[in-house]
Amino acid sequence: MATKRYQQKIIVLGDSGVGKTSLLNRYVRQEFSQNYRATIGADFLSKEITVDDRHISLQLWDTAGQERFQSLGMAFYRGADCCLLVYDMTNLKSFQSLANWRDEFLKQSSPNDPATFPFIVLGNKSDLVNERVVSEAMAQQWAKENDLILIEVSAKEGKSVEEGFQEGARKAMKREQQSQPILKPAINLKKNNQTAGKKKSCCK
């Protein structure tokens, strides 16, 4: 019997320069480059994974962090199953922008039940210990207040990158299963009609 294969669309959001493209290249290709090239509009990579014994085809969308491309969001965000919010630990502004990225995504993607839509927060560049300005405690507090999962990663070293994407896929799968409609028992109309057709007698 053929194994059922699931498909998921995961959007990666965050300010320009936080390392979104680097995280995707590390996760999909196991590569890292020091040369920075800003993403224009959006790009996507694909990856086949297995999560909790389920085969998933991931479509990973790498989006531009520049403000001039944010108007394209609706076209890219539609149909997303999960969103990874990325910030740079050495850049406080990129962390402070996360709420705006999340709100704009929900506004433009219009998912069913926005309150349960899965977001994962990735704090990138954990290898730059001496340049860090966003503490883990600060990030964890924000994530906890918004009921989000925070994972600190390093695209350069590969630290926890796979964990971050796997957790996103797992959350998306869980939400999909919970949103499946509950089938109610079929009503036997024939039986009901037979009952309705019988006349009740109040006396002998």
LOGU-972907 format. One record per residue: residue number from 1; residue in one letter; x negated, y negated, z negated of N, C-alpha, C in turn. Coordinates in steps of 0.001 Angstrom, whole numbers. Each point is the difference from the previous one (the first is absolute). Layout:
<nodes>
+-----+------+---------+---------+---------+---------+---------+---------+---------+---------+---------+
! seq ! type !     nxx !     nyy !     nzz !    caxx !    cayy !    cazz !     cxx !     cyy !     czz !
+-----+------+---------+---------+---------+---------+---------+---------+---------+---------+---------+
! NUM !    a !       X !       Y !       Z !       X !       Y !       Z !       X !       Y !       Z !
...
+-----+------+---------+---------+---------+---------+---------+---------+---------+---------+---------+
</nodes>
This chain:
<nodes>
+-----+------+---------+---------+---------+---------+---------+---------+---------+---------+---------+
! seq ! type !     nxx !     nyy !     nzz !    caxx !    cayy !    cazz !     cxx !     cyy !     czz !
+-----+------+---------+---------+---------+---------+---------+---------+---------+---------+---------+
!   1 !    m !    -844 !    1200 !       0 !     844 !   -1200 !       0 !    -881 !   -1252 !       0 !
!   2 !    a !     316 !    -950 !     862 !    -783 !   -1233 !      80 !     203 !    -854 !   -1242 !
!   3 !    t !   -1101 !    -580 !    -472 !      66 !    -854 !   -1182 !     542 !   -1371 !     378 !
!   4 !    k !     939 !    -500 !    -775 !     574 !   -1310 !     283 !   -1056 !   -1077 !    -187 !
!   5 !    r !     -72 !    -913 !     940 !    -977 !   -1088 !     -76 !     739 !   -1333 !    -183 !
!   6 !    y !    -435 !    -755 !    -986 !     614 !   -1279 !    -294 !    -815 !   -1118 !     646 !
!   7 !    q !     663 !   -1122 !     254 !    -682 !   -1173 !     532 !     195 !   -1171 !    -948 !
!   8 !    q !   -1054 !    -752 !    -213 !      77 !   -1161 !    -875 !    -715 !   -1190 !     635 !
!   9 !    k !     567 !   -1166 !    -220 !    -611 !   -1250 !     451 !    -415 !    -784 !   -1238 !
!  10 !    i !   -1287 !    -244 !    -132 !    -532 !    -711 !   -1162 !    -636 !   -1313 !     457 !
!  11 !    i !     429 !   -1088 !    -611 !    -501 !   -1340 !     320 !   -1048 !    -416 !   -1029 !
!  12 !    v !   -1098 !    -569 !     468 !   -1059 !    -492 !    -892 !      -1 !   -1526 !      81 !
!  13 !    l !     243 !    -649 !   -1156 !     119 !   -1456 !     -49 !    -992 !    -612 !    -981 !
!  14 !    g !    -322 !   -1263 !     243 !    -891 !    -724 !    -898 !    -656 !   -1141 !     750 !
!  15 !    d !    -622 !    -906 !    -741 !    -670 !   -1155 !     605 !   -1110 !     434 !     951 !
!  16 !    s !    -362 !    -897 !     886 !   -1102 !     251 !     920 !   -1300 !     192 !    -783 !
!  17 !    g !    -761 !    1019 !     367 !   -1297 !     226 !    -630 !       2 !     905 !   -1217 !
!  18 !    v !    1171 !     522 !    -398 !      30 !     862 !   -1195 !    -497 !    1412 !     291 !
!  19 !    g !     -94 !     350 !    1290 !    -534 !    1321 !     353 !    1036 !    1007 !     473 !
!  20 !    k !    1091 !    -472 !     556 !    1058 !     918 !     460 !    -509 !     924 !    1107 !
!  21 !    t !    -649 !    -583 !    1002 !    -519 !     788 !    1110 !   -1080 !     962 !    -478 !
!  22 !    s !    -837 !    -455 !    -907 !   -1060 !     855 !    -532 !     576 !    1191 !    -759 !
!  23 !    l !    1077 !    -225 !    -745 !     634 !    1086 !    -735 !     577 !    1043 !     958 !
!  24 !    l !     643 !    -478 !    1078 !     562 !     918 !     983 !   -1086 !     798 !     716 !
!  25 !    n !   -1076 !    -666 !     373 !   -1096 !     700 !     675 !    -671 !    1011 !    -926 !
!  26 !    r !    -104 !    -341 !   -1258 !    -579 !     932 !    -970 !     908 !    1213 !    -174 !
!  27 !    y !    1299 !    -247 !    -103 !     950 !    1088 !    -234 !     166 !     916 !    1211 !
!  28 !    v !     121 !    -592 !    1183 !     269 !     787 !    1209 !   -1278 !     540 !     642 !
!  29 !    r !   -1026 !    -850 !      99 !   -1203 !     378 !     745 !   -1219 !     277 !    -873 !
!  30 !    q !     145 !    -257 !   -1293 !   -1134 !     153 !    -920 !   -1166 !    -886 !     428 !
!  31 !    e !     337 !   -1227 !     432 !   -1004 !    -956 !     448 !     108 !   -1301 !    -782 !
!  32 !    f !   -1114 !    -724 !     -58 !      14 !   -1337 !    -610 !    -995 !    -879 !     734 !
!  33 !    s !     418 !   -1221 !     314 !    -871 !    -954 !     683 !     -39 !   -1313 !    -775 !
!  34 !    q !   -1178 !    -582 !    -101 !    -167 !   -1292 !    -664 !     459 !   -1152 !     892 !
!  35 !    n !     131 !     270 !    1288 !     396 !   -1051 !     943 !    1490 !    -271 !    -126 !
!  36 !    y !     349 !   -1222 !    -354 !    1405 !    -377 !    -188 !     598 !    -504 !    1296 !
!  37 !    r !    1160 !     568 !     355 !     743 !    -456 !    1180 !    1468 !    -103 !    -379 !
!  38 !    a !     530 !   -1208 !      55 !    1386 !    -215 !    -401 !     955 !     722 !     944 !
!  39 !    t !    1004 !     652 !    -580 !    1019 !     676 !     801 !     901 !   -1040 !     651 !
!  40 !    i !     270 !     183 !    1283 !     879 !    -913 !     720 !    1363 !     661 !     150 !
!  41 !    g !    1016 !    -598 !    -611 !    1342 !     588 !      48 !      74 !    1232 !    -872 !
!  42 !    a !     -90 !    1183 !     603 !      44 !    1245 !    -759 !    -606 !    1115 !     831 !
!  43 !    d !    -459 !    1013 !    -682 !    -553 !    1180 !     650 !     429 !    1186 !    -844 !
!  44 !    f !     -82 !    1198 !     534 !     350 !    1137 !    -833 !    -860 !    1215 !     306 !
!  45 !    l !    -175 !     822 !   -1003 !    -729 !    1259 !     104 !     927 !    1121 !    -436 !
!  46 !    s !    -321 !    1211 !     396 !     813 !    1157 !    -374 !    -850 !    1016 !    -750 !
!  47 !    k !     661 !     741 !    -887 !    -710 !    1030 !    -755 !     983 !    1084 !    -427 !
!  48 !    e !    -429 !    1247 !     139 !     804 !    1139 !    -443 !    -469 !     407 !   -1392 !
!  49 !    i !     941 !      86 !    -940 !    -361 !     357 !   -1372 !     994 !    1027 !    -552 !
!  50 !    t !    -360 !     566 !   -1139 !     890 !     897 !    -732 !     143 !    -533 !   -1413 !
!  51 !    v !    1217 !    -250 !    -417 !     279 !    -500 !   -1347 !    1053 !     898 !    -639 !
!  52 !    d !    -354 !     595 !   -1126 !     926 !     892 !    -706 !     574 !    1058 !     949 !
!  53 !    d !    -895 !     635 !     770 !     358 !    1078 !     933 !     891 !    -460 !    1150 !
!  54 !    r !      55 !   -1291 !     264 !     771 !    -529 !    1126 !    -949 !    -645 !    1008 !
!  55 !    h !     182 !     336 !    1260 !    -837 !    -556 !    1062 !     596 !   -1341 !     448 !
!  56 !    i !    -836 !   -1030 !     -23 !     472 !   -1351 !     324 !    -870 !    -622 !    1080 !
!  57 !    s !     652 !    -587 !     999 !    -697 !    -782 !    1022 !     110 !   -1466 !    -404 !
!  58 !    l !   -1112 !    -583 !    -384 !      -9 !   -1387 !    -446 !    -277 !    -947 !    1161 !
!  59 !    q !     774 !   -1071 !      57 !    -273 !   -1100 !     911 !    -345 !   -1194 !    -886 !
!  60 !    l !   -1272 !    -365 !       1 !    -526 !   -1014 !    -917 !    -182 !   -1319 !     741 !
!  61 !    w !     766 !   -1002 !    -418 !     -16 !   -1302 !     667 !    -907 !    -978 !    -735 !
!  62 !    d !    -992 !    -470 !     731 !    -951 !    -987 !    -501 !     461 !   -1366 !     490 !
!  63 !    t !     418 !    -865 !    -916 !     575 !   -1288 !     391 !    -956 !   -1154 !    -253 !
!  64 !    a !     177 !   -1058 !     772 !    -837 !   -1195 !    -141 !     360 !    -744 !   -1278 !
!  65 !    g !   -1014 !    -504 !    -690 !     250 !    -752 !   -1224 !     120 !   -1489 !     233 !
!  66 !    q !    -292 !    -448 !    1240 !      66 !   -1430 !     283 !    1452 !    -475 !      52 !
!  67 !    e !     230 !   -1163 !    -527 !    1353 !    -547 !     -90 !     673 !    -121 !    1361 !
!  68 !    r !    -770 !    -285 !    1049 !     615 !    -220 !    1314 !     604 !    1273 !     592 !
!  69 !    f !    -340 !    1165 !    -553 !     552 !    1245 !     517 !    1144 !     538 !    -846 !
!  70 !    q !     310 !    -653 !   -1111 !    1000 !     538 !    -909 !    1402 !      -5 !     592 !
!  71 !    s !     242 !    -851 !     993 !    1316 !     -36 !     633 !     281 !    1275 !     793 !
!  72 !    l !   -1033 !     789 !     274 !     165 !    1247 !     741 !     417 !    1142 !    -913 !
!  73 !    g !      91 !    -292 !   -1291 !     253 !    1035 !    -985 !    1219 !     859 !     264 !
!  74 !    m !    1104 !    -622 !     389 !    1239 !     757 !     168 !    -168 !    1144 !     994 !
!  75 !    a !    -693 !    -260 !    1098 !    -189 !    1034 !    1017 !    -861 !    1146 !    -517 !
!  76 !    f !    -986 !    -317 !    -840 !    -905 !    1025 !    -494 !     529 !     728 !   -1234 !
!  77 !    y !     771 !    -687 !    -842 !     417 !     568 !   -1278 !    1199 !     937 !     107 !
!  78 !    r !     838 !    -190 !    1013 !    1219 !     783 !     130 !    -296 !    1498 !       3 !
!  79 !    g !     761 !     737 !    -785 !    -146 !    1453 !     -29 !   -1125 !     505 !    -873 !
!  80 !    a !    -635 !    -900 !    -757 !   -1100 !     425 !    -870 !     513 !     869 !   -1149 !
!  81 !    d !    -815 !     972 !    -389 !     346 !     899 !   -1103 !    -738 !    -351 !   -1283 !
!  82 !    c !   -1067 !    -773 !     124 !    -799 !    -390 !   -1168 !    -852 !   -1200 !     391 !
!  83 !    c !    -417 !    -767 !   -1008 !    -860 !   -1156 !     242 !   -1146 !      -7 !   -1001 !
!  84 !    l !   -1208 !    -150 !     509 !   -1183 !    -114 !    -847 !    -389 !   -1473 !     -85 !
!  85 !    l !      18 !    -550 !   -1200 !    -379 !   -1393 !    -224 !   -1459 !     -30 !    -428 !
!  86 !    v !    -837 !    -666 !     792 !   -1444 !      13 !    -250 !    -490 !   -1384 !    -426 !
!  87 !    y !    -835 !     -24 !   -1035 !    -671 !   -1246 !    -389 !   -1485 !     277 !    -181 !
!  88 !    d !    -768 !   -1072 !     -30 !   -1445 !      64 !    -157 !    -326 !    -367 !   -1450 !
!  89 !    m !    -640 !     907 !    -721 !    -320 !    -239 !   -1413 !    -891 !   -1213 !    -211 !
!  90 !    t !    -692 !    -424 !    1054 !    -898 !   -1151 !    -148 !     665 !   -1302 !     443 !
!  91 !    n !    1298 !      70 !     294 !     724 !   -1163 !     508 !    1337 !    -122 !    -741 !
!  92 !    l !      81 !    -936 !    -935 !    1203 !    -162 !    -818 !    1220 !    -360 !     848 !
!  93 !    k !    -178 !    -833 !     998 !    1124 !    -428 !     843 !     659 !    1192 !     688 !
!  94 !    s !    -811 !     941 !     450 !     550 !    1166 !     690 !     879 !     832 !    -933 !
!  95 !    f !    -338 !       0 !   -1292 !     821 !     697 !    -989 !    1293 !    -764 !    -261 !
!  96 !    q !    -114 !   -1307 !    -102 !    1173 !    -828 !    -260 !     985 !       1 !    1169 !
!  97 !    s !    -463 !     370 !    1185 !     854 !      20 !    1190 !     849 !    1264 !      99 !
!  98 !    l !    -259 !     996 !    -832 !     686 !    1287 !     133 !    1517 !    -126 !    -102 !
!  99 !    a !     470 !    -814 !    -939 !    1449 !    -150 !    -178 !     643 !    -568 !    1262 !
! 100 !    n !    -676 !    -965 !     638 !     532 !    -581 !    1229 !      35 !    1024 !    1133 !
! 101 !    w !   -1044 !     816 !      91 !     -36 !    1038 !    1035 !    1136 !    1004 !    -214 !
! 102 !    r !     199 !     386 !   -1239 !    1063 !     961 !    -310 !    1375 !    -578 !     332 !
! 103 !    d !     240 !   -1246 !    -436 !    1309 !    -623 !     224 !     267 !    -216 !    1491 !
! 104 !    e !   -1020 !    -416 !     732 !     164 !    -236 !    1431 !     250 !    1319 !     736 !
! 105 !    f !    -673 !    1038 !    -442 !     218 !    1311 !     623 !    1444 !     458 !    -193 !
! 106 !    l !     513 !    -110 !   -1222 !    1370 !     424 !    -280 !    1005 !    -848 !     786 !
! 107 !    k !    -312 !   -1284 !     131 !     893 !    -903 !     728 !      72 !     368 !    1483 !
! 108 !    q !   -1146 !     307 !     599 !     -44 !     236 !    1438 !     315 !    1438 !     390 !
! 109 !    s !    -276 !     945 !    -889 !     241 !    1410 !     342 !    1414 !     444 !    -335 !
! 110 !    s !     634 !    -684 !    -972 !    1375 !     311 !    -412 !     212 !    1498 !    -251 !
! 111 !    p !    -771 !     615 !    -916 !     173 !    1435 !    -252 !    1274 !     277 !    -796 !
! 112 !    n !     485 !    1220 !      96 !    1119 !     404 !    -845 !    -476 !      41 !   -1442 !
! 113 !    d !     753 !    -605 !    -882 !    -334 !     -36 !   -1430 !   -1428 !    -513 !    -241 !
! 114 !    p !    -246 !   -1294 !     213 !   -1334 !    -583 !    -171 !    -623 !     277 !   -1367 !
! 115 !    a !     834 !     153 !   -1023 !    -511 !     202 !   -1362 !    -792 !    1298 !    -129 !
! 116 !    t !     271 !     967 !     855 !    -686 !    1288 !    -101 !   -1044 !     199 !    1092 !
! 117 !    f !    -206 !   -1020 !     849 !    -969 !     169 !    1081 !   -1401 !     181 !    -588 !
! 118 !    p !    -752 !    1004 !     475 !   -1317 !     292 !    -585 !   -1122 !    -938 !     443 !
! 119 !    f !    -611 !    -644 !    -976 !   -1201 !    -798 !     217 !   -1129 !     609 !    -829 !
! 120 !    i !   -1201 !      -8 !     551 !   -1200 !     382 !    -735 !    -961 !   -1182 !      73 !
! 121 !    v !    -583 !    -391 !   -1136 !    -951 !   -1108 !     -38 !   -1418 !     553 !      27 !
! 122 !    l !    -800 !    -446 !     951 !   -1388 !     440 !     112 !    -928 !   -1184 !    -263 !
! 123 !    g !    -801 !     119 !   -1031 !   -1005 !   -1020 !    -298 !   -1306 !     412 !     654 !
! 124 !    n !    -365 !    -656 !    1105 !   -1170 !     417 !     773 !   -1285 !    -695 !    -472 !
! 125 !    k !   -1114 !     578 !     412 !   -1367 !    -499 !    -283 !    -388 !     235 !   -1461 !
! 126 !    s !     380 !    1139 !    -530 !    -368 !     333 !   -1381 !   -1505 !     217 !    -144 !
! 127 !    d !    -707 !     127 !    1121 !   -1455 !     170 !     -43 !    -724 !   -1304 !    -338 !
! 128 !    l !     685 !   -1141 !     199 !    -629 !   -1304 !    -281 !     261 !    -392 !   -1454 !
! 129 !    v !    -556 !     765 !    -903 !     263 !    -169 !   -1437 !    -364 !   -1386 !    -502 !
! 130 !    n !   -1160 !    -499 !     396 !    -475 !   -1294 !    -513 !     741 !   -1201 !     579 !
! 131 !    e !     757 !     204 !    1070 !     731 !   -1098 !     636 !    1493 !      36 !    -328 !
! 132 !    r !     385 !     916 !    -816 !    1420 !     190 !    -302 !     576 !   -1176 !    -788 !
! 133 !    v !    1205 !    -460 !     428 !     680 !   -1077 !    -724 !    1410 !     427 !    -429 !
! 134 !    v !     519 !    1061 !     591 !    1313 !     521 !    -385 !    -233 !    1236 !    -862 !
! 135 !    s !     244 !    -135 !   -1303 !    -253 !    1121 !    -909 !    1041 !    1092 !     193 !
! 136 !    e !    -365 !    1205 !    -395 !     942 !    1118 !     111 !    1208 !    -240 !    -895 !
! 137 !    a !    -235 !    -590 !   -1178 !    1097 !    -275 !    -936 !    1006 !    -973 !     616 !
! 138 !    m !    -509 !   -1030 !     670 !     880 !    -993 !     645 !     839 !     663 !    1084 !
! 139 !    a !    -655 !     816 !     828 !     700 !     650 !    1104 !    1005 !    1031 !    -510 !
! 140 !    q !    -397 !     754 !   -1018 !     894 !    1011 !    -566 !    1239 !    -642 !    -619 !
! 141 !    q !    -181 !   -1143 !    -636 !    1136 !    -691 !    -616 !    1014 !    -417 !    1065 !
! 142 !    w !    -493 !    -571 !    1107 !     906 !    -417 !    1070 !     704 !    1206 !     617 !
! 143 !    a !    -764 !    1058 !     229 !     577 !    1207 !     594 !    1066 !     596 !    -923 !
! 144 !    k !    -271 !      14 !   -1289 !     954 !     551 !    -964 !    1276 !    -833 !     -53 !
! 145 !    e !    -150 !   -1320 !      23 !    1164 !    -896 !     -41 !     900 !     191 !    1216 !
! 146 !    n !    -590 !     428 !    1106 !     760 !     175 !    1235 !     241 !    1472 !     339 !
! 147 !    d !    -287 !     864 !    -969 !     225 !    1441 !     149 !    -725 !     552 !    1230 !
! 148 !    l !   -1280 !    -364 !     135 !    -814 !     434 !    1128 !   -1193 !     808 !    -484 !
! 149 !    i !    -547 !     810 !     885 !   -1202 !     778 !    -294 !   -1219 !    -760 !     505 !
! 150 !    l !   -1013 !    -144 !    -844 !   -1242 !    -668 !     381 !   -1126 !    1029 !      97 !
! 151 !    i !    -731 !     -46 !    1099 !   -1168 !     860 !     170 !   -1156 !    -867 !     477 !
! 152 !    e !   -1101 !      19 !    -737 !   -1177 !    -767 !     389 !    -845 !     849 !     949 !
! 153 !    v !    -378 !    -591 !    1125 !    -669 !     757 !    1063 !   -1229 !    -743 !     521 !
! 154 !    s !    -781 !     716 !     787 !   -1146 !    -607 !     690 !     -74 !     581 !    1399 !
! 155 !    a !     278 !    -831 !    1001 !     -95 !     455 !    1379 !   -1451 !     327 !     352 !
! 156 !    k !    -923 !    -722 !    -590 !   -1419 !     210 !     295 !    -469 !    1354 !    -507 !
! 157 !    e !     321 !     336 !   -1229 !    -449 !    1251 !    -605 !    1004 !    1144 !     169 !
! 158 !    g !    1230 !    -329 !     414 !    1011 !    1035 !     155 !     706 !     368 !   -1290 !
! 159 !    k !    -277 !    -726 !   -1065 !     570 !     323 !   -1298 !    1524 !    -163 !     -22 !
! 160 !    s !     703 !    1090 !    -305 !    1457 !      28 !    -218 !     825 !    -444 !    1207 !
! 161 !    v !    -621 !    -146 !    1179 !     736 !    -437 !    1186 !    1042 !    1047 !     396 !
! 162 !    e !    -426 !    1257 !      50 !     939 !    1064 !     369 !    1128 !      93 !   -1019 !
! 163 !    e !    -335 !    -158 !   -1264 !    1016 !      42 !   -1061 !    1070 !   -1065 !     229 !
! 164 !    g !    -422 !   -1194 !     398 !     948 !   -1091 !     211 !     996 !     292 !    1112 !
! 165 !    f !    -498 !     491 !    1137 !     889 !     300 !    1120 !     866 !    1224 !    -291 !
! 166 !    q !    -576 !     992 !    -655 !     762 !    1201 !    -343 !    1154 !    -346 !    -950 !
! 167 !    e !    -272 !    -876 !    -952 !    1038 !    -398 !    -953 !    1119 !    -753 !     714 !
! 168 !    g !    -366 !    -817 !     982 !    1005 !    -698 !     784 !     899 !     968 !     751 !
! 169 !    a !    -612 !    1007 !     617 !     766 !    1006 !     731 !     893 !     797 !    -942 !
! 170 !    r !    -516 !     306 !   -1181 !     779 !     767 !    -985 !    1220 !    -803 !    -481 !
! 171 !    k !    -200 !   -1283 !    -263 !    1112 !    -854 !    -435 !    1059 !    -121 !    1096 !
! 172 !    a !    -450 !    -133 !    1248 !     931 !    -116 !    1115 !     814 !    1279 !     154 !
! 173 !    m !    -660 !    1151 !    -156 !     690 !    1276 !     116 !    1033 !     164 !   -1110 !
! 174 !    k !    -364 !    -389 !   -1193 !     909 !     112 !   -1136 !    1235 !    -869 !     195 !
! 175 !    r !    -204 !   -1219 !     492 !    1128 !    -905 !     233 !     928 !     545 !    1085 !
! 176 !    e !    -595 !     576 !    1041 !     805 !     546 !    1088 !     892 !    1139 !    -502 !
! 177 !    q !    -571 !     847 !    -851 !     766 !    1132 !    -525 !    1129 !    -477 !    -910 !
! 178 !    q !    -280 !   -1030 !    -792 !    1013 !    -504 !    -920 !    1121 !    -733 !     730 !
! 179 !    s !    -297 !    -541 !    1187 !     997 !    -766 !     733 !     862 !     858 !     914 !
! 180 !    q !    -324 !    1291 !     101 !     799 !     880 !     844 !    1396 !     131 !    -577 !
! 181 !    p !    1045 !     -77 !     831 !    1373 !      63 !    -503 !     330 !    1337 !    -633 !
! 182 !    i !     796 !     -51 !   -1046 !     443 !    1214 !    -681 !    1253 !     504 !     700 !
! 183 !    l !     -47 !    1221 !     481 !    1130 !     573 !     706 !    1013 !     549 !    -992 !
! 184 !    k !    1218 !    -471 !      84 !    1055 !     466 !    -883 !     626 !    1275 !     573 !
! 185 !    p !     542 !     862 !    -852 !     641 !    1228 !     475 !    1124 !    -329 !     970 !
! 186 !    a !      81 !     796 !    1073 !    1045 !    -229 !     996 !    1370 !     284 !    -598 !
! 187 !    i !     965 !    -784 !     395 !    1373 !     179 !    -476 !     726 !     970 !     919 !
! 188 !    n !     594 !    1019 !    -559 !     747 !     976 !     773 !    1385 !    -555 !     291 !
! 189 !    l !     128 !    -649 !    1179 !    1264 !    -634 !     353 !    1107 !    1024 !     195 !
! 190 !    k !    -340 !    1187 !     505 !     992 !    1035 !     243 !     665 !     427 !   -1301 !
! 191 !    k !    -863 !     173 !   -1004 !     509 !     412 !   -1304 !     903 !   -1073 !    -590 !
! 192 !    n !    -452 !   -1280 !     131 !     791 !   -1096 !    -548 !    1338 !    -135 !     714 !
! 193 !    n !     -13 !     205 !    1333 !    1249 !    -100 !     749 !     978 !    1095 !    -388 !
! 194 !    q !    -528 !    1205 !    -261 !     855 !    1097 !    -411 !     648 !    -295 !   -1341 !
! 195 !    t !    -790 !    -579 !    -882 !     515 !    -344 !   -1327 !    1045 !   -1090 !     105 !
! 196 !    a !    -276 !    -977 !     862 !     940 !   -1114 !     138 !    1311 !     457 !     610 !
! 197 !    g !     -64 !    1061 !     824 !    1200 !     449 !     676 !     944 !     804 !    -872 !
! 198 !    k !    -505 !     444 !   -1138 !     842 !     784 !    -901 !     892 !    -909 !    -835 !
! 199 !    k !    1259 !     381 !    -168 !     923 !    -776 !    -798 !     -16 !     520 !   -1435 !
! 200 !    k !     -70 !    -917 !    -925 !      14 !     369 !   -1392 !    1447 !      44 !    -487 !
! 201 !    s !     266 !     963 !    -801 !    1341 !     167 !    -535 !       6 !    -330 !   -1482 !
! 202 !    c !     970 !    -795 !    -385 !      71 !    -380 !   -1407 !     809 !    1005 !    -815 !
! 203 !    c !     745 !     846 !     647 !     804 !     966 !    -729 !     203 !    1263 !     823 !
! 204 !    k !     444 !    1079 !    -614 !     239 !    1275 !     696 !    1377 !      18 !     601 !
+-----+------+---------+---------+---------+---------+---------+---------+---------+---------+---------+
</nodes>
